[in-house]
Amino acid sequence: MMPVPRPLRVPAAVAAAGDSLAAGEPVLLFDAPDREGETDLVILSERATPELVRLLRHDAGGLICTAISEELRTRLGLPFFSDLLALGEGAYPVLSGVRQQTLRYDRRSSFGITVNHRSNFTGVPDRDRATTIRGIGELVRAAQKLDDGPLRERFVAEFTSPGHLPLLYSAPKLLGERKGHTELAISLARMAGLAESATVCEMLGDSGGPRSPEAARRYADAHGFVFLEGRSILEAWDAWSG
């Protein structure tokens, strides 16, 4: 079963971010200068709309991915993409050469399989991706009341793979183990008592690299969005889960 949410006892800025996600508004999360050094534009998956998907691709510009918890990944029996590559090395030896063993900023990639909702045509347009993202969010919410068998049956009935939405899986201990945007977003949703799936997209700058934290903060201020640094979520998580 999914974890039972505790009452929210966190700083005002973190609580405001949870309220924004619940209301279908984006928030901006900056991980840390010594990690990716990137800001992601984040929405709650079950609140996805075509307009929000357009905002992610237009104002952020990075890769749109949907994060779920390790608990849900395990219940669904989903593999990491790196595990699929390892399994295929016997038949396709080139995979052993291209499979990335280490990351410059982390010990393991959180990428899983890619999916489309079965009701989509290509899966690419904003309305298609919104349907897929929202479907994942709704599945997460329904998971609280479903046993593993019916949960997997619903997943198979609603989604196909490969698709145009990459899934990201959080670390089992969340921020106690890994401090990426996947864990920051899922931890924020858990503290706020929301369905634990967030959709993230890296904010890019005009120079070809990531948008600077200062520029991302200016964007947040101009649009009335919450901007949070990873350390703020880490501190709130330590106090909330301790």
Backbone bond lengths (Angstrom), bond angles and torsions (degrees), N, CA, C in turn:
res aa  C-N    CA-C-N  psi(-1)  N-CA   C-N-CA  omega(-1)  CA-C   N-CA-C  phi
1 M - - - 1.462 - - 1.517 110.07 -
2 M 1.344 115.07 154.84 1.457 120.24 178.46 1.514 109.35 -71.78
3 P 1.364 118.51 151.03 1.448 121.43 179.80 1.524 111.42 -59.94
4 V 1.326 115.91 144.89 1.461 120.87 176.24 1.519 108.07 -82.08
5 P 1.346 118.19 124.15 1.464 119.58 -177.36 1.513 112.35 -66.91
6 R 1.319 116.42 142.34 1.450 121.81 173.76 1.521 109.50 -89.90
7 P 1.318 117.33 161.81 1.466 118.68 173.83 1.529 109.91 -58.71
8 L 1.317 115.73 144.54 1.456 120.62 -176.24 1.515 110.20 -76.46
9 R 1.329 116.50 113.35 1.460 122.17 177.57 1.526 107.21 -126.07
10 V 1.310 115.90 76.50 1.451 121.23 -173.82 1.518 109.28 -137.99
11 P 1.344 117.77 165.96 1.469 120.61 177.86 1.529 111.73 -57.87
12 A 1.323 114.87 158.23 1.464 121.32 -174.71 1.525 112.35 -58.12
13 A 1.343 117.61 -40.27 1.463 120.21 -177.43 1.523 111.05 -65.35
14 V 1.327 117.60 -38.31 1.459 121.39 179.03 1.525 109.85 -70.65
15 A 1.337 117.17 -40.86 1.456 120.52 176.69 1.526 110.30 -62.39
16 A 1.318 117.25 -39.60 1.467 121.41 179.19 1.518 110.83 -63.54
17 A 1.327 116.72 -37.66 1.468 120.14 177.62 1.520 110.59 -63.91
18 G 1.336 116.93 -42.55 1.461 120.05 176.92 1.516 111.72 -62.59
19 D 1.333 117.06 -41.40 1.462 120.78 177.81 1.526 111.13 -62.71
20 S 1.330 116.47 -39.66 1.467 120.48 179.63 1.529 111.03 -63.77
21 L 1.325 116.54 -45.89 1.460 119.61 178.85 1.525 110.87 -60.33
22 A 1.337 116.02 -43.89 1.460 119.92 -179.30 1.520 111.78 -62.39
23 A 1.336 116.48 -30.81 1.462 121.56 -179.37 1.524 112.72 -85.15
24 G 1.326 117.53 1.17 1.456 120.29 -179.71 1.511 113.69 82.91
25 E 1.337 116.95 21.45 1.457 121.20 178.97 1.535 109.89 -105.36
26 P 1.333 117.85 147.43 1.465 120.50 178.60 1.527 111.53 -73.59
27 V 1.314 115.62 156.25 1.461 122.56 167.93 1.522 107.38 -129.85
28 L 1.322 116.54 159.48 1.457 122.13 179.11 1.520 109.07 -111.63
29 L 1.341 116.40 128.89 1.458 122.11 -179.38 1.522 109.78 -121.59
30 F 1.327 116.58 120.19 1.466 122.96 174.30 1.514 107.86 -100.48
31 D 1.351 117.21 127.15 1.467 117.75 -174.18 1.526 111.88 -74.19
32 A 1.328 118.71 -72.83 1.463 121.35 179.42 1.523 109.02 -173.66
33 P 1.347 117.52 150.78 1.473 119.91 179.39 1.514 113.13 -61.88
34 D 1.353 117.21 -30.31 1.459 120.42 -176.46 1.527 112.67 -95.37
35 R 1.346 116.57 12.70 1.463 119.76 175.64 1.521 107.51 -116.36
36 E 1.335 118.51 -123.09 1.466 119.63 176.75 1.523 111.27 -71.69
37 G 1.338 115.76 -29.47 1.460 119.61 -176.09 1.515 111.80 67.39
38 E 1.340 116.19 35.26 1.457 121.40 -176.65 1.523 111.27 -122.32
39 T 1.322 115.06 153.20 1.452 122.33 172.32 1.518 108.47 -107.33
40 D 1.326 116.76 130.34 1.460 121.57 176.16 1.521 109.95 -106.41
41 L 1.317 115.52 140.26 1.456 121.75 169.64 1.524 105.76 -87.79
42 V 1.334 117.07 126.97 1.470 122.21 -167.76 1.525 110.12 -126.91
43 I 1.341 115.48 137.19 1.457 120.95 172.30 1.525 108.94 -128.58
44 L 1.319 116.80 158.32 1.457 121.43 172.52 1.522 107.93 -77.47
45 S 1.324 116.91 127.63 1.467 120.30 -170.99 1.525 112.67 -58.98
46 E 1.321 118.37 -42.19 1.457 118.96 -175.68 1.526 112.43 -71.57
47 R 1.332 117.88 -6.31 1.464 121.83 176.67 1.540 111.82 -103.05
48 A 1.331 117.06 9.45 1.466 120.58 -175.35 1.519 111.47 -62.84
49 T 1.330 115.59 139.03 1.465 123.75 174.12 1.527 107.95 -134.81
50 P 1.331 118.01 162.49 1.465 118.98 174.90 1.527 112.56 -56.86
51 E 1.338 116.97 -35.08 1.463 120.62 -179.96 1.529 111.09 -65.93
52 L 1.331 117.00 -38.71 1.466 119.72 178.95 1.533 110.70 -70.79
53 V 1.322 117.81 -37.73 1.461 119.67 176.98 1.522 109.92 -63.33
54 R 1.325 117.51 -41.45 1.463 120.17 176.72 1.526 110.38 -61.25
55 L 1.327 117.42 -40.39 1.462 120.72 178.03 1.524 110.58 -60.15
56 L 1.324 117.09 -42.98 1.464 120.93 -179.38 1.528 110.90 -61.92
57 R 1.312 117.09 -47.99 1.473 119.06 -176.26 1.519 111.67 -75.66
58 H 1.321 118.08 -30.50 1.460 120.92 -175.66 1.521 112.01 -85.54
59 D 1.332 117.45 -46.74 1.464 120.44 -174.97 1.524 113.06 -92.38
60 A 1.331 117.47 -22.90 1.471 120.11 176.95 1.526 109.56 -99.02
61 G 1.328 117.16 -61.43 1.460 120.91 171.81 1.507 116.27 93.54
62 G 1.335 118.16 -5.83 1.454 120.21 179.45 1.525 111.72 -86.93
63 L 1.326 115.74 -153.73 1.457 121.83 -178.43 1.532 109.18 -88.32
64 I 1.320 116.74 126.51 1.460 121.56 178.72 1.527 108.63 -85.02
65 C 1.324 116.25 118.75 1.463 122.38 -177.57 1.525 109.59 -133.77
66 T 1.311 116.17 153.57 1.454 121.25 179.40 1.526 110.04 -115.70
67 A 1.315 115.50 124.97 1.462 122.32 -177.33 1.525 110.89 -96.75
68 I 1.323 115.30 140.15 1.460 122.03 172.24 1.526 108.14 -131.57
69 S 1.313 115.68 166.44 1.461 120.18 -177.66 1.522 111.31 -79.32
70 E 1.325 115.28 160.53 1.461 120.85 175.02 1.526 110.26 -62.87
71 E 1.335 117.51 -34.08 1.459 120.22 178.90 1.524 111.17 -59.40
72 L 1.340 116.42 -45.00 1.455 119.52 -179.28 1.524 110.47 -70.29
73 R 1.333 117.63 -40.77 1.470 120.20 177.59 1.525 110.56 -55.46
74 T 1.323 116.14 -44.84 1.460 120.79 -178.98 1.520 111.28 -65.51
75 R 1.314 116.55 -43.01 1.462 119.78 -179.23 1.524 111.43 -64.74
76 L 1.335 116.56 -35.66 1.461 120.29 179.23 1.525 112.43 -81.01
77 G 1.339 117.11 -16.95 1.456 120.78 -178.44 1.512 113.00 72.34
78 L 1.334 117.11 36.46 1.458 121.50 -176.82 1.530 111.05 -90.14
79 P 1.337 117.95 140.28 1.463 121.44 178.86 1.525 112.01 -89.65
80 F 1.316 116.11 156.47 1.455 121.24 165.15 1.526 108.05 -72.40
81 F 1.322 116.71 150.11 1.461 119.82 179.80 1.528 110.64 -63.49
82 S 1.335 117.12 -36.45 1.461 120.06 178.74 1.522 111.42 -62.48
83 D 1.344 117.12 -33.12 1.463 120.29 177.51 1.526 110.98 -68.40
84 L 1.329 116.85 -37.53 1.458 119.99 177.35 1.528 111.12 -63.68
85 L 1.345 115.45 -40.16 1.460 119.42 177.26 1.527 110.71 -62.32
86 A 1.323 116.45 -42.71 1.465 120.07 -179.88 1.530 110.96 -62.91
87 L 1.335 116.30 -39.86 1.457 119.97 -179.96 1.530 111.86 -66.64
88 G 1.325 116.09 -27.92 1.461 119.97 -177.30 1.511 114.53 -88.21
89 E 1.330 118.35 -2.63 1.463 120.97 -174.57 1.524 113.14 -62.85
90 G 1.346 116.56 -31.57 1.461 118.87 -179.57 1.518 112.18 -63.88
91 A 1.327 116.48 -44.07 1.460 120.93 -179.15 1.517 112.39 -82.51
92 Y 1.341 116.66 -27.83 1.465 121.93 -176.98 1.532 108.59 -131.08
93 P 1.327 117.67 82.86 1.469 121.30 -174.46 1.522 114.21 -56.31
94 V 1.338 118.62 -25.56 1.459 120.09 -179.38 1.528 111.06 -60.61
95 L 1.320 116.94 -25.16 1.464 119.72 -178.87 1.518 112.34 -64.39
96 S 1.332 116.68 -29.25 1.463 118.95 178.84 1.515 111.69 -67.15
97 G 1.332 115.65 -25.82 1.460 119.33 178.81 1.511 113.25 -83.59
98 V 1.345 116.66 -35.16 1.470 118.72 -176.37 1.522 112.66 -91.06
99 R 1.329 117.39 -18.80 1.465 119.27 -178.45 1.519 109.72 -64.18
100 Q 1.316 115.45 122.01 1.462 120.38 -175.54 1.523 110.24 -78.03
101 Q 1.316 115.56 122.61 1.463 120.15 -177.50 1.526 112.16 -86.11
102 T 1.306 116.52 -35.35 1.463 120.37 -178.13 1.525 109.33 -136.77
103 L 1.312 116.00 155.12 1.449 122.60 175.22 1.521 109.75 -110.99
104 R 1.313 117.04 152.65 1.457 120.24 179.10 1.520 112.08 -70.52
105 Y 1.351 116.50 -24.15 1.462 119.97 -174.08 1.519 112.77 -116.65
106 D 1.343 118.05 -1.65 1.461 119.94 -176.72 1.513 109.14 -160.72
107 R 1.336 115.55 172.21 1.463 118.64 -177.67 1.520 112.57 -91.79
108 R 1.345 117.14 -19.74 1.454 118.89 -178.66 1.523 109.98 -155.94
109 S 1.330 115.77 145.32 1.451 120.97 174.47 1.526 110.05 -74.90
110 S 1.329 115.73 144.20 1.467 120.08 178.73 1.523 112.08 -94.79
111 F 1.345 117.75 6.71 1.458 120.13 -176.05 1.524 112.20 -70.58
112 G 1.348 114.70 135.42 1.450 121.93 174.20 1.515 110.50 -112.39
113 I 1.321 116.28 -145.24 1.455 120.47 179.93 1.538 109.70 -80.05
114 T 1.328 115.94 168.77 1.457 121.62 174.23 1.525 108.42 -108.09
115 V 1.347 116.13 144.95 1.461 119.69 -174.32 1.525 111.29 -135.84
116 N 1.311 114.85 158.19 1.460 125.14 166.98 1.522 108.24 -128.74
117 H 1.312 117.34 149.83 1.458 119.98 170.73 1.527 108.23 -75.25
118 R 1.318 116.85 142.69 1.461 120.52 -175.75 1.532 113.15 -65.11
119 S 1.320 117.95 -20.86 1.456 119.94 179.74 1.525 112.87 -79.27
120 N 1.331 117.43 -9.40 1.465 121.37 -178.39 1.529 111.36 -74.68
121 F 1.347 113.84 163.65 1.467 120.26 171.69 1.526 108.58 -93.59
122 T 1.345 118.09 -76.83 1.471 119.62 175.76 1.524 111.79 -94.70
123 G 1.324 117.59 -28.06 1.461 120.48 -177.05 1.512 113.85 93.03
124 V 1.345 118.08 -5.84 1.462 121.67 -174.07 1.527 113.90 -89.12
125 P 1.341 120.06 -44.42 1.466 119.51 -176.15 1.527 112.84 -56.94
126 D 1.310 115.40 159.56 1.461 120.42 -178.43 1.525 111.43 -54.57
127 R 1.330 117.25 -42.21 1.464 119.54 -177.95 1.527 110.99 -67.22
128 D 1.344 116.76 -34.57 1.460 119.61 178.28 1.522 111.19 -68.56
129 R 1.332 115.77 -47.59 1.468 117.96 -179.51 1.522 111.46 -66.06
130 A 1.320 116.88 -35.44 1.463 119.51 176.48 1.526 110.57 -62.14
131 T 1.327 116.79 -40.33 1.462 120.58 178.13 1.527 110.88 -62.64
132 T 1.336 116.90 -43.51 1.464 120.52 179.15 1.520 111.04 -65.25
133 I 1.321 116.54 -46.80 1.470 120.76 -178.54 1.527 110.44 -62.54
134 R 1.321 115.88 -47.56 1.470 119.76 -178.91 1.531 110.25 -63.85
135 G 1.330 116.33 -36.33 1.456 119.51 177.77 1.516 112.56 -62.04
136 I 1.344 117.07 -39.79 1.465 120.24 176.31 1.528 109.83 -63.86
137 G 1.340 116.51 -44.75 1.459 119.64 178.95 1.516 112.69 -60.30
138 E 1.317 116.58 -40.84 1.463 120.67 179.16 1.524 111.38 -68.77
139 L 1.334 116.28 -34.73 1.461 120.23 175.78 1.522 110.39 -63.85
140 V 1.338 116.30 -41.83 1.467 120.48 178.65 1.526 110.50 -59.93
141 R 1.310 116.81 -44.56 1.459 119.92 179.53 1.526 110.68 -64.41
142 A 1.331 117.11 -43.07 1.463 120.82 -178.96 1.524 112.03 -67.08
143 A 1.353 116.68 -24.82 1.466 120.70 -176.28 1.518 112.64 -60.15
144 Q 1.314 117.41 -25.85 1.461 120.93 -179.48 1.525 112.11 -64.18
145 K 1.353 116.31 -23.50 1.465 120.10 -175.46 1.527 112.53 -113.32
146 L 1.339 117.21 3.16 1.457 120.65 -177.02 1.523 111.34 -112.39
147 D 1.319 116.74 142.79 1.457 120.81 169.13 1.527 108.59 -74.13
148 D 1.340 115.78 168.46 1.461 119.39 -173.78 1.527 112.75 -61.27
149 G 1.334 118.03 -40.81 1.458 120.47 -178.44 1.521 112.59 -61.20
150 P 1.320 118.64 -56.37 1.473 120.05 177.19 1.525 112.98 -60.44
151 L 1.339 117.42 -32.05 1.458 120.30 178.48 1.523 110.36 -64.56
152 R 1.310 117.44 -45.40 1.464 120.60 178.70 1.524 111.00 -66.77
153 E 1.316 116.98 -37.49 1.463 120.20 178.48 1.529 110.02 -62.67
154 R 1.321 116.92 -40.45 1.463 119.75 179.21 1.529 110.35 -66.87
155 F 1.316 117.24 -40.94 1.462 120.27 178.92 1.525 110.58 -59.80
156 V 1.319 116.98 -47.01 1.462 121.60 -179.07 1.531 110.44 -65.79
157 A 1.321 117.29 -36.07 1.461 120.87 -178.84 1.523 112.19 -70.53
158 E 1.334 117.83 -26.75 1.463 120.94 -173.28 1.526 114.57 -103.11
159 F 1.346 118.44 -20.62 1.459 120.03 -171.66 1.527 111.93 -130.17
160 T 1.347 113.95 152.33 1.455 121.55 172.94 1.531 108.90 -125.13
161 S 1.338 114.97 160.66 1.460 120.99 177.48 1.529 108.23 -145.13
162 P 1.342 119.41 140.75 1.467 127.24 4.70 1.524 112.07 -73.42
163 G 1.338 114.03 159.67 1.451 120.01 -179.95 1.512 110.25 -145.87
164 H 1.321 116.04 -161.83 1.462 120.92 -175.38 1.517 113.23 -109.20
165 L 1.331 117.45 8.98 1.466 121.12 176.61 1.524 109.76 -121.95
166 P 1.341 117.82 107.82 1.469 119.53 175.72 1.531 110.55 -71.55
167 L 1.319 115.37 136.99 1.458 121.09 173.24 1.529 109.44 -94.11
168 L 1.314 115.97 143.12 1.455 123.46 174.29 1.525 108.03 -117.26
169 Y 1.339 115.88 139.65 1.465 120.61 -179.65 1.524 109.37 -112.74
170 S 1.314 116.26 131.65 1.460 119.63 179.49 1.524 110.55 -74.62
171 A 1.324 115.48 160.88 1.461 120.93 173.05 1.534 109.00 -69.25
172 P 1.338 117.89 148.93 1.466 120.33 -177.04 1.525 113.81 -54.50
173 K 1.322 117.51 -40.03 1.471 120.69 -178.30 1.526 112.26 -97.43
174 L 1.323 115.66 15.52 1.459 121.38 179.42 1.525 110.73 50.89
175 L 1.327 118.13 -126.91 1.462 121.04 -173.51 1.520 113.04 -70.58
176 G 1.322 117.29 -12.16 1.455 119.96 174.09 1.512 112.47 -74.87
177 E 1.343 116.43 -9.57 1.463 121.28 -176.54 1.527 112.88 -125.98
178 R 1.320 116.58 -37.32 1.462 121.54 -175.82 1.523 108.46 -145.89
179 K 1.319 116.64 145.53 1.464 119.81 -172.25 1.528 111.25 -123.90
180 G 1.341 115.63 40.58 1.451 120.34 178.11 1.519 111.95 -87.21
181 H 1.326 115.70 177.51 1.457 119.75 179.51 1.534 111.45 -62.27
182 T 1.332 116.64 -31.69 1.465 119.93 177.43 1.517 110.30 -58.82
183 E 1.335 116.24 -50.31 1.466 120.24 -178.47 1.527 111.77 -70.49
184 L 1.330 117.46 -37.85 1.460 120.06 178.35 1.525 110.36 -60.40
185 A 1.325 116.60 -45.76 1.462 120.32 -177.54 1.521 112.12 -68.88
186 I 1.339 117.36 -43.93 1.461 119.95 -179.63 1.531 110.30 -67.36
187 S 1.324 117.63 -38.76 1.459 120.65 178.24 1.522 111.13 -63.96
188 L 1.326 116.31 -40.99 1.458 120.40 178.02 1.526 110.38 -61.82
189 A 1.339 116.32 -44.76 1.461 119.79 178.22 1.524 111.38 -62.80
190 R 1.322 117.31 -39.98 1.469 120.36 -179.40 1.518 110.76 -65.87
191 M 1.320 117.86 -44.68 1.464 120.48 179.75 1.524 111.40 -61.93
192 A 1.337 116.21 -32.23 1.461 120.47 -178.86 1.526 112.50 -86.68
193 G 1.329 117.93 -2.85 1.452 120.69 179.99 1.513 113.58 72.53
194 L 1.342 117.45 28.32 1.459 122.47 -178.12 1.528 110.73 -98.29
195 A 1.321 116.44 164.94 1.462 120.28 173.32 1.525 108.37 -59.80
196 E 1.335 116.92 128.67 1.460 121.42 -166.36 1.524 113.14 -84.91
197 S 1.330 114.93 65.31 1.452 121.46 170.61 1.514 108.11 -146.00
198 A 1.329 115.65 125.32 1.465 121.67 178.16 1.518 108.41 -125.65
199 T 1.313 115.83 147.05 1.464 121.23 178.09 1.519 108.45 -109.93
200 V 1.329 115.70 129.85 1.464 121.66 -169.63 1.518 110.24 -124.31
201 C 1.339 115.12 153.12 1.465 120.86 177.09 1.521 108.40 -151.06
202 E 1.341 117.13 126.96 1.457 121.11 -178.42 1.531 110.45 -66.59
203 M 1.331 115.27 139.63 1.457 120.63 177.02 1.529 108.75 -90.02
204 L 1.322 115.89 121.79 1.455 121.97 -178.30 1.522 110.17 -101.91
205 G 1.337 115.02 154.93 1.451 120.80 178.97 1.514 111.55 -104.23
206 D 1.313 116.43 171.34 1.458 121.10 -179.12 1.526 112.50 -71.79
207 S 1.336 117.44 -15.20 1.460 120.86 -177.86 1.528 112.78 -81.05
208 G 1.339 116.58 -8.24 1.456 119.93 -177.51 1.512 112.70 101.66
209 G 1.325 117.75 -10.30 1.453 121.96 177.31 1.519 110.88 -106.59
210 P 1.335 117.29 -169.86 1.458 119.89 177.50 1.523 111.31 -67.23
211 R 1.316 116.13 150.88 1.453 119.41 175.96 1.529 108.89 -68.55
212 S 1.302 117.28 137.35 1.456 120.85 -177.70 1.526 109.62 -66.89
213 P 1.339 117.56 153.37 1.466 119.82 177.04 1.525 112.38 -57.11
214 E 1.323 116.21 -36.74 1.459 119.59 -180.00 1.530 110.82 -65.26
215 A 1.336 116.89 -43.22 1.458 120.58 178.82 1.526 110.82 -67.39
216 A 1.327 116.61 -38.40 1.460 119.96 178.11 1.527 110.87 -64.78
217 R 1.325 116.22 -39.58 1.468 119.43 178.28 1.530 111.02 -65.23
218 R 1.323 116.72 -39.80 1.467 119.96 177.51 1.528 110.44 -62.59
219 Y 1.329 116.10 -40.45 1.465 120.04 177.30 1.527 110.03 -61.30
220 A 1.329 116.77 -45.56 1.466 120.59 179.83 1.520 111.00 -60.09
221 D 1.323 116.25 -45.64 1.463 120.40 -179.50 1.530 110.95 -62.51
222 A 1.330 116.46 -40.80 1.461 120.55 -177.58 1.524 112.24 -67.02
223 H 1.331 116.61 -28.05 1.457 120.45 -177.04 1.533 113.26 -104.99
224 G 1.321 116.39 -1.23 1.456 119.77 -179.63 1.509 113.84 73.46
225 F 1.351 117.11 27.58 1.457 121.79 178.75 1.528 110.36 -97.19
226 V 1.323 116.20 153.40 1.467 121.47 175.97 1.523 109.45 -76.63
227 F 1.333 116.44 133.88 1.469 123.13 174.07 1.522 107.01 -115.14
228 L 1.328 116.73 126.42 1.466 121.53 179.74 1.523 110.54 -128.69
229 E 1.318 115.91 138.09 1.463 120.29 170.26 1.518 108.98 -87.45
230 G 1.324 115.53 149.77 1.446 120.30 -178.68 1.514 113.22 -55.06
231 R 1.323 117.38 -35.95 1.463 119.84 -178.04 1.518 111.75 -63.00
232 S 1.339 117.98 -31.16 1.459 120.76 178.13 1.521 110.72 -66.74
233 I 1.339 116.30 -41.00 1.464 119.86 177.69 1.525 110.18 -69.44
234 L 1.335 117.04 -38.69 1.466 120.68 178.28 1.520 111.05 -60.20
235 E 1.324 116.94 -46.33 1.465 120.61 179.54 1.519 111.37 -63.20
236 A 1.336 115.81 -42.12 1.465 119.15 178.63 1.530 110.95 -65.48
237 W 1.333 116.55 -39.72 1.462 121.23 179.82 1.524 111.00 -64.07
238 D 1.322 117.11 -43.17 1.460 120.59 -180.00 1.522 110.82 -61.56
239 A 1.336 116.16 -40.70 1.461 119.95 179.79 1.524 111.83 -71.97
240 W 1.336 115.79 -37.29 1.464 120.81 -176.35 1.535 112.45 -74.82
241 S 1.326 115.47 -38.03 1.467 119.76 -174.51 1.522 113.01 -95.70
242 G 1.322 117.03 -7.58 1.461 121.02 -172.14 1.495 115.20 -76.66
